[in-house]
Amino acid sequence: MTRYKQTLLALVLSLFCGEVMAQNNTNSPYTRYGYGHLADQGSSNSKAMGGVAYGLRDGTQVNFANPASYTAVDSLTFIFDGAVSLQNTNFSDGTLKQNAKNSSFDYITMQFRLARWCGMSLGLIPFSNVGYSMGEYREDTENSSNSSSVIYSGEGGLHQAYVGLGFKIFKNLSVGANISYLWGDIARTSYLTFPSDANKFPYQKTLDAVWKSYKLDFGVQYTQTWGKKNALTFGAVFSPKHDLGGKTSISEAVGNSTTGATYTSRDSVATYGIPLSIGAGLAYVYDKRLTVGADFLLQEWNKVSYMNNADAFCSRMRIGIGAEYIPNLIGRSYFAHVKYRLGAYYSLPYYKIEGERAAKEFGVSAGFGLPIPRTRSVLSVTAQYAKTHGSKVTFVDENTLRLVVGVTFNERWFFKRKVD
């Protein structure tokens, strides 16, 4: 009966995640550029550990950041894993301050073993999010009737539905691959008005881009053990660069519903791409209770085209470190089985404004993996603080507090029951 209740909860979580994914998950002005904010590719334990994932091999958690990890799941286990986030962000440009609250779909995945040497995972994860609304007043001191106001707004994002396989080549060596269907759309609008001259009609321009493509991710993990309690895993991931198939349309309107408006629309030919990505990490495990890891990621966004612009982005770099500790695997106390997690990261985002890198970012995180009584499932709760610092005084600084709640349903489904 417990298993059916957990399965029902998993289905409810799936529906909830689907609803949240349709919302704007950010209010960052930086998402005005490119594909917006790039989602972290990590499960709930990874998020609490500063995003560390490439070297992690945990048979009780889906690690879709490195498909080679799928071989860690045992033959009797079916894992269903999902998470959502709640966040509060303060924005400041040195003069003005603003606050925004958002909810965010993080991921929903499942994993199981196909054979002794093969594990499989599939799921739905976000790739990027766009959501912003900002204004600008352009004053003409010589002729006030030429002063204008512009409002910029945008929404949308890209999503991934993936299926992946991990293969154990040797006892300590595994490889894997994910293939994803990548789709989404982004709409960006600029609305120009002339507050001091009623004879000048407002002007609105909207750019809509729609993508349907694929994404490939490859991974490898090698584990070296010594003694009975020590294990060190090296992990690496690779994603090739490729062009995105997409459709772009531009709509323009002069006037409004009061004065009457003239509308025009046309399709535009534009090139888009996603970059070559390389990541590597180490994870050390002591006595199956202490895990310490570090990751490095490099994405060559500076070598892809966006809206026919081959110089639209900077390269992206990310470094993360983290740890997880379990006091006692066989202790009787509930808190002896709680997973305590800490992490930190430093990142250089891919945004480029006025020909230079727009910002840098760093963050810290802490969380718990709380066992659900009388089950093998875990409730993960993580608190994150992230700061995005603009490279110029006039650029926006962002301070974000985020709460991530994840549930991992870990059940023994694949075994024969004995009936007396």
Summary of the structure (lengths in Angstrom):
residues: 420
radius of gyration: 23.9
end to end distance: 19.3
largest distance: 94.7
contacts: 1418
relative contact order: 0.18
helix: 11%
strand: 59%
